[in-house]
Amino acid sequence: MTAAADTGRPAYRRIVLKLSGEALAGGLGYGIDPPVLDRIAAEVRDVASLGVQVAIVIGGGNIFRGVAASAGGMDRATADYMGMLATVINALALQDALEKVDLQTRVLSAIEMRAVAEPYIRRRAIRHLEKDRIVIFAAGTGNPYFTTDTAAALRALEIGAEGILMAKNRVEGVYTADPADDPDAKFLEEISHMEAIQRQLRVMDATALTLCMENELPLYVFNMDDEENIDRIVSGQRVGTVVTT
């Protein structure tokens, strides 16, 4: 525990929370599980109450995965655009859940769709955060061939976030191998970006990791099944795996 945690002040002023689309499916395996949305909204509310500015990047794998569709024969660019639209659906669902717990929220989309979301503009996003609004970045980077991991890294750097919190399902952080496949996989408390890239560990994709490494942006990989973990990280406690330069 750091001095920041001891004093009750948050250790970070501004963070990006990266959520997978699959996380929203919960036990359903597909689509959106409302109790999961409610739990995430409550966690974000608790963190925001500490004075932390929170931006969220969300995936779309619970609805549509562009890579899987491309492997099945669909044009990759088309499949990726469809995946981006799935992230917008998730962003709107999360916005609704956040507003039900009295948080002011804005969805900013990299693909323009003014009827449901604001277009992504960097200065506008920063202004929303300064006004203590939760900002949800939808539609990835707006470009095919880039994942929402890369979107999280890019947006975090653009808005001056101090770290990315990578929420994982049913694992405590980064392991030497997939613990679901290898019972001998060892948990790693700390690792460098370069080592994660060289060992091809499943932290985030290589493009995103390289972007974080080159800009010395730390990652905090944690188990989102524990409802207190986000709060612990922003309070300065060591949780999960820290990925640094």
ABEGO torsion letter per residue (X at the ends): XBAAAAAGBBABABBBBBBBAAAAAEAAGBEBBAAAAAAAAAAAAAAAAAGBBBBBBBBAAAABBAAAAAAAGBBAAAAAAAAAAAAAAAAAAAAAAAAAAGBBBBBBBABBBAAABBBBBAAAAAAAAAAGBBBBBBGEAGBBGBBAAAAAAAAAAAAGBAEBBBBBBGBAEBBABBAAABAABBBBABBBAAAAAAAGBBABBAAAAAAAAAAGBBBBBBBAABAAAAAAAAAGBBBEBBBBX
